């Protein structure tokens, strides 16, 4: 299966369906960011600490797998030079919509997050990578590419899922039941049995629950130095909220 092509189409459809991560920010949010009053998220709820960011004015930012007209426009309004890179043309269209509406300069590039060969080495000062690598079949190439396109001393801000999130029986979760069913790492392609795969919605994006060894260890192995970490809860109403924090965010530096 061509996972990249499948998820490209799936996320185009998510835009049509109004998925919360495809809804662009409004003009008021952009106006406030222009005045220095801004926040963005790597995970569902908790704003990224402002101390994690460099001075944004003039900073070259790659919003990686971050289409949807949310983080990119806010960072651009705050003064950054923003490139949004995403697999979905419709998601990138949301960023262009905000840019045209509010007079922002945002470059948009379509492609696979694990292949940033369209960018030269040391092209960016900051890579902002919110929870999206669960849609990539392999995550270590993502970290390697982030390291390559960052300048020495550049910053990687990344959000990702706790692999435990993918371990439970998905058909019992709507009943409020968390029953261990799958091993880590998880793959929508290979972990469920044939009957379970047949029952899944064919329009849903394919997900992959990467191990912490690949998520955090993968950053370290790529050459990054980890300088910050926090956890965050899932969105309100998810059954996991009462039991554990389902997402993590990290700040890492490319040594310079």
Residue pairs with C-beta under 8 A, 6 or more apart in sequence:
1 189
1 206
3 136
3 137
3 189
3 206
4 87
4 112
6 205
6 206
7 87
7 88
7 135
7 205
7 206
8 87
8 88
8 89
10 203
10 204
10 205
10 206
11 22
11 86
11 87
11 88
11 90
11 91
11 135
11 205
12 88
12 89
12 90
12 91
13 203
14 21
14 22
14 88
14 205
15 22
15 68
15 88
15 90
15 91
15 93
15 94
16 90
20 235
21 68
21 70
22 68
22 69
22 90
22 91
22 94
23 68
23 69
23 70
23 94
24 68
24 69
24 70
24 73
24 94
24 95
24 97
24 98
25 69
25 70
25 73
25 74
25 98
27 101
27 102
29 38
29 73
29 74
30 73
30 74
30 77
30 98
30 102
30 104
31 77
31 102
32 38
33 73
33 74
33 75
33 77
33 78
34 77
34 78
36 78
38 74
38 75
38 77
38 78
39 47
39 48
39 50
39 74
40 47
40 48
40 70
40 71
40 74
40 75
40 128
41 47
41 48
41 71
41 130
41 159
42 48
42 128
42 129
42 130
42 131
42 157
42 158
42 159
42 249
43 130
43 131
43 159
43 232
43 247
43 248
43 249
44 131
44 232
44 233
44 234
44 235
44 247
45 232
45 233
45 235
46 230
46 232
46 249
48 157
48 249
49 228
49 230
52 155
52 157
52 228
52 251
53 126
53 155
53 157
54 125
54 126
54 155
56 75
56 78
56 79
56 80
57 78
57 79
57 80
58 79
58 80
58 81
59 79
59 80
59 81
59 125
59 126
60 80
60 81
60 83
60 123
60 124
60 125
60 126
61 75
61 80
61 81
61 82
61 83
61 124
61 125
61 126
61 127
61 128
62 83
62 85
62 116
62 119
62 123
62 124
62 126
62 127
62 128
62 149
63 71
63 72
63 75
63 82
63 83
63 84
63 85
63 128
63 129
64 85
64 113
64 116
64 127
64 128
64 129
64 132
64 142
64 146
65 85
65 86
65 87
65 113
65 129
65 130
65 132
65 133
65 135
65 136
66 72
66 84
66 85
66 86
66 128
66 129
66 130
66 132
67 84
67 85
67 86
67 88
67 91
67 92
67 94
67 95
67 108
68 86
68 91
68 94
68 95
69 94
69 95
69 97
69 98
70 94
71 128
71 130
72 82
72 84
72 95
72 98
72 106
73 82
73 95
73 98
73 99
73 102
73 104
73 106
75 82
75 128
76 82
76 99
76 104
76 105
76 106
77 102
77 104
80 126
81 105
82 104
82 105
82 106
82 107
83 106
83 107
83 108
83 109
83 124
84 92
84 95
84 106
84 107
84 108
84 109
85 108
85 109
85 110
85 111
85 113
85 116
86 92
86 108
86 110
87 110
87 111
87 112
87 113
87 135
88 110
89 110
92 108
92 109
92 110
95 106
95 108
96 106
96 108
98 104
98 106
99 105
99 106
109 118
111 118
112 136
113 129
113 132
113 133
113 136
113 142
113 145
114 136
114 138
114 139
114 141
114 142
114 145
115 141
115 145
116 145
116 146
116 148
116 149
119 149
120 149
121 148
121 149
122 149
122 150
122 151
122 152
122 154
123 149
123 151
124 149
124 150
124 151
124 154
125 150
125 151
125 154
125 155
126 150
126 154
126 155
126 156
126 157
127 146
127 149
127 150
127 154
127 155
127 156
127 157
127 158
128 157
129 142
129 146
129 156
129 157
129 158
129 159
130 158
130 159
131 159
131 160
131 161
131 247
133 139
133 142
133 158
133 160
133 210
133 215
134 160
134 161
134 166
134 207
134 208
134 209
134 210
135 205
135 206
135 207
135 208
136 142
136 208
137 187
137 189
137 208
139 160
139 208
139 210
139 214
139 215
139 218
140 214
140 218
140 221
140 222
143 218
143 219
143 221
143 222
143 224
144 222
146 156
146 158
146 222
147 156
147 222
147 223
147 224
147 254
150 156
150 254
151 254
151 256
152 254
152 255
152 256
153 253
153 254
153 255
153 256
154 253
154 254
154 256
155 251
155 252
155 253
155 254
156 219
156 224
156 250
156 251
156 252
156 253
156 254
157 249
157 250
157 251
158 219
158 249
158 250
158 252
159 232
159 247
159 248
159 249
160 210
160 215
160 247
160 248
160 249
160 250
161 209
161 210
161 246
161 247
161 248
162 212
162 231
162 244
162 245
162 246
162 247
162 248
163 184
163 185
163 186
163 209
163 210
163 211
163 212
163 215
164 184
164 244
164 246
165 209
165 234
165 240
165 246
165 247
166 182
166 184
166 186
166 191
166 207
166 209
167 180
167 181
167 182
167 183
167 184
167 186
167 209
168 178
168 179
168 180
168 181
168 182
169 177
169 179
169 180
169 181
170 181
170 192
170 196
171 196
171 199
172 178
172 179
173 239
176 239
177 239
178 239
178 240
178 243
182 191
182 192
182 209
183 191
184 209
184 211
185 208
185 209
185 210
185 211
185 214
186 207
186 208
186 209
187 208
187 209
188 197
188 200
188 206
188 207
188 208
189 206
192 200
210 218
215 248
216 226
216 248
216 250
219 226
219 250
219 252
220 226
223 254
223 255
224 252
224 253
224 254
225 252
225 253
225 254
225 255
226 250
226 251
226 252
227 251
227 252
227 253
228 250
228 251
229 248
229 249
229 250
229 251
230 248
230 249
231 245
231 247
231 248
231 249
232 245
232 246
232 247
232 248
232 249
233 240
233 241
233 245
233 246
233 247
234 240
234 241
234 246
234 247
238 246
240 246
